[in-house]
Amino acid sequence: MKILSVNAGSSSLKFRLYDMPKEELLMKGTIERIGLSDGVYSIRIGDTKVEKDIDFADHEEAVQLLLKDLIDQKVIKSLDEIKAVGHRIVHGGNKYSKSVILNKRVIKEIGSISDLAPLHNPAGLLGVQAFVDNIPDAVNVACFDTAFHQTMEPAEFLYAIPYEWYVKYDVRKYGFHGLSHKFITETMMDKLKNKKPNLIICHIGNGASISAVKDGHCIDTSMGMTPNAGLMMGTRSGDIDHTLIQYVKKKTGFSSEKINEILNKESGLEGIAGMSDLRDIDRAYEAKEDKVVLAIDMYTQRIANYVAEYYCKLDGKVDGIVFTAGGGENDPIIRREAIKKLHALGIKLDEEKNEETITRKGKEGVISSKDSKVPVYVIATDEELMIARDTYNLANEAE
């Protein structure tokens, strides 16, 4: 069964085509700057990459070109071969704890909670509509980035604020990167021979989050009502004293919107070190640039803090700490400095294994020493494949 995994942004479209259940990747690509000038269309089929400069008026036009190209490139013979399309939807609010088949009611509900993700949910729905229009016979599935975390108990997801804010306005912790955390949990279940594991999953990329998983279910996660909570990240501040916002407004005259933009786009590693790309950060760290050394110390201390908190929350019964996503998979410095700060818990690194374990070089596995109290893994995540799996399963049920 041919399944498309789609991630639509307000001006972009990322996509992959899988042959399921073999999980064979047939093609992948991106379309950038939709509705803007200087659009770029890029697609890779096997070892062949095609890139074109094309302007797209809207998502509909972008999807039409993609589907035409799939036939022209002989990836498929006709659109009838695409049986289902899975869509990454950032926010499912309180309504969705798993992926669901899209219908008019679900689409309306996703739109109704757009206030919780104003940049992402409307964009996701643009992608949904474009594929519904162009492949009307395909099953469309919504895969929510918040769903995996909906197993948290109220004591974990509620804030200590007036309870009516939760009742009236849905103010609570939701968590994000759920597709990644779910993929890693399922991968670890396979590695541990179908045991429902207790895990601490460190999704460390430009955006970063950590989850505590007990018996295969999320019991807590670092991100909150929005992705700008929890860990210090590439450009996001993570947790701060909220009162500083009012203080900075008075000192600078900035609006709340301007300060929010700074906290999301000019803070984190960028704010302290003046850069956010971990490759640049690592080079500057090895050169002992003062602000970068400080930034790495802050960054890895916050990772260690969450790992330690979740270790206690899991009562010390942890089957594995897993590093994943771009930084977690490919940055030995970040992993080393974070694990060093966990020595009191008996968590120890094998320096050689850590240095050689880089997923972009095809190497993943255990990086802890043999006498480490908890094994530490590096595992490549694959959110698009997670979308394809959920979509395949729901499409089969729908037949």
CORSULBEL-V409136 format. One record per backbone hydrogen bond with DSSP energy under -0.5 kcal/mol. CO is the residue of the C=O (numbers start at 1). NH is the residue of the N-H. E is the energy in kcal/mol with one decimal. If there is no record, write none. Layout:
co=[CO,CO]
nh=[NH,NH]
e=[E,E]
This chain:
co=[1,2,2,3,4,4,5,6,7,11,11,12,13,14,15,16,17,17,18,18,19,19,23,24,24,27,28,29,30,31,32,33,39,40,41,42,43,44,44,45,47,48,50,52,52,56,58,59,60,61,62,63,64,65,66,67,68,69,70,70,71,78,79,81,81,83,84,85,86,87,87,88,89,90,92,92,100,103,104,105,106,107,108,109,110,111,113,114,115,117,117,117,120,121,122,123,124,125,126,127,128,129,130,131,135,139,140,141,141,142,142,143,144,145,146,147,148,148,149,153,153,154,157,159,162,162,163,163,164,165,165,166,170,177,178,179,180,181,182,183,184,185,186,187,188,189,189,190,192,195,197,197,198,198,199,200,200,201,201,202,202,203,203,204,204,206,207,209,210,211,211,212,212,213,214,217,220,224,224,226,227,229,230,233,234,235,236,240,241,242,242,243,244,245,246,247,248,249,255,256,257,258,259,260,261,262,263,267,267,268,269,269,269,270,277,278,279,280,281,282,283,284,285,289,290,291,292,293,294,295,296,297,298,299,300,301,302,303,304,305,306,307,308,309,310,311,312,314,316,320,320,321,322,323,324,324,325,326,327,329,330,331,332,333,334,335,336,337,339,340,342,342,343,346,346,348,349,350,351,352,353,356,358,358,359,362,365,367,369,375,375,376,376,377,378,382,383,384,385,386,387,388,389,390,391,392,393,394,395,396]
nh=[20,83,84,18,6,86,16,88,14,33,34,9,31,7,29,5,26,27,3,20,23,24,25,19,26,17,44,15,42,13,40,36,54,32,52,30,50,28,46,48,49,45,43,41,54,35,62,63,64,65,66,67,68,69,70,71,72,73,75,76,74,81,82,2,83,139,4,141,6,89,143,90,145,92,95,96,142,107,108,109,110,111,112,113,113,114,116,117,118,120,121,122,124,125,126,127,128,129,130,131,132,133,134,135,138,85,102,87,143,100,144,89,147,178,149,150,151,218,152,156,157,158,173,161,165,166,166,167,168,169,171,170,172,181,182,183,184,185,186,187,188,189,190,191,192,194,195,193,195,197,199,216,319,320,213,202,322,203,211,204,324,205,209,327,328,234,205,203,222,201,213,219,220,199,217,214,212,174,175,224,229,231,239,269,270,267,233,242,244,245,246,247,248,249,250,251,252,253,259,260,261,262,263,264,265,266,237,270,271,272,273,274,275,274,281,282,283,284,285,286,287,289,288,293,294,295,296,297,298,299,300,301,302,303,304,305,306,307,308,309,310,311,312,313,314,316,315,317,318,200,322,377,202,379,204,328,329,330,331,359,332,335,336,337,338,339,340,341,342,343,345,347,346,348,373,369,351,354,355,356,357,358,361,363,362,364,378,350,372,321,377,367,368,323,365,386,387,388,389,390,391,392,393,394,395,396,397,398,399,399]
e=[-3.5,-1.6,-1.1,-3.0,-0.5,-3.5,-1.9,-2.7,-2.5,-0.7,-2.9,-2.2,-2.4,-2.6,-2.3,-3.0,-3.0,-1.2,-2.6,-0.7,-0.8,-1.9,-0.5,-2.5,-0.6,-2.5,-3.4,-2.5,-2.9,-2.2,-1.6,-1.7,-1.0,-2.8,-3.0,-2.3,-3.1,-2.0,-0.5,-2.2,-0.5,-3.0,-2.6,-3.1,-0.8,-3.1,-1.7,-2.8,-2.1,-1.9,-2.2,-2.7,-2.1,-2.6,-2.0,-1.3,-2.8,-3.0,-2.3,-1.6,-1.5,-1.7,-1.4,-1.0,-1.1,-2.5,-2.2,-2.7,-3.1,-0.7,-3.2,-0.5,-2.2,-0.5,-1.2,-1.1,-3.1,-2.6,-2.1,-2.2,-2.6,-2.0,-1.9,-1.0,-0.5,-1.5,-1.9,-0.9,-0.5,-0.8,-2.2,-0.5,-2.7,-2.1,-1.5,-1.7,-2.1,-2.6,-2.0,-1.9,-2.5,-2.3,-1.4,-2.9,-1.8,-2.9,-3.3,-3.2,-0.6,-1.9,-0.6,-2.6,-0.5,-2.1,-1.0,-2.0,-0.6,-0.6,-1.7,-1.9,-2.0,-2.3,-3.4,-2.1,-1.9,-0.6,-0.9,-1.9,-3.5,-1.7,-1.4,-1.4,-0.7,-2.4,-2.5,-2.0,-2.5,-2.0,-2.5,-2.4,-2.6,-1.9,-1.7,-2.1,-2.3,-3.4,-0.6,-1.5,-0.7,-1.0,-0.6,-2.5,-2.5,-0.9,-3.0,-0.6,-2.6,-0.8,-2.0,-1.1,-2.6,-0.8,-2.3,-1.8,-2.1,-3.1,-1.4,-2.7,-2.1,-2.2,-0.5,-3.0,-1.2,-2.3,-1.9,-3.1,-2.8,-1.8,-2.2,-1.6,-1.2,-0.6,-2.4,-2.7,-2.4,-2.5,-2.3,-0.8,-2.0,-1.5,-0.6,-1.8,-2.9,-2.2,-1.9,-2.0,-2.7,-2.4,-2.2,-2.5,-2.1,-2.2,-2.6,-1.3,-2.7,-2.2,-2.1,-1.0,-1.0,-1.9,-2.9,-0.7,-0.8,-1.3,-2.6,-2.7,-1.7,-2.3,-2.4,-2.4,-1.2,-2.3,-1.7,-2.6,-2.3,-2.3,-2.6,-2.0,-2.5,-2.9,-2.8,-1.8,-1.9,-1.5,-2.6,-2.5,-1.8,-2.3,-2.7,-2.3,-2.7,-2.2,-1.9,-2.1,-1.8,-3.0,-1.9,-2.1,-1.2,-1.9,-0.5,-3.3,-3.7,-2.0,-2.4,-0.8,-3.2,-1.3,-1.8,-1.3,-0.6,-1.9,-2.8,-2.7,-2.0,-2.6,-2.2,-0.9,-2.0,-1.3,-1.7,-1.3,-2.1,-0.6,-3.6,-1.5,-0.8,-2.6,-2.1,-1.7,-1.3,-1.1,-1.4,-2.1,-2.1,-0.5,-2.4,-3.1,-1.6,-2.3,-0.5,-3.0,-0.9,-2.9,-1.9,-1.8,-2.2,-2.2,-2.5,-2.3,-2.6,-2.8,-2.4,-2.2,-2.7,-2.3,-1.8,-1.7,-0.9,-0.6]
